[in-house]
Amino acid sequence: MTGIPLFILAVLIVIAEIYCYITPYIIASKCSSRFLPHVFIINVFFGWTLIGWILALYLALKRYQAPNVS
């Protein structure tokens, strides 16, 4: 496999990697997460590390619970 098909495969792999990298941000924006700015910042600066990516994903999936006022 050489030439154009190899180039197309490389482009598709890069697109898939970018999509996986920004998955926490996509999830947070679809869920209208309160932590959207936090997820964005963590994903941009620390998303390349596994711990940063997992933290961003955790915040994207976290539901905000209002404190009980009694």
Buried (B, 14 or more C-beta within 10 A) or exposed (E): EEEEEEEEEEEEEEEEEEEEBBBBBEBBBEBEBEBBEBBBEBBBEBBEEEEBBBBBBEBBBBEEEEEEEE
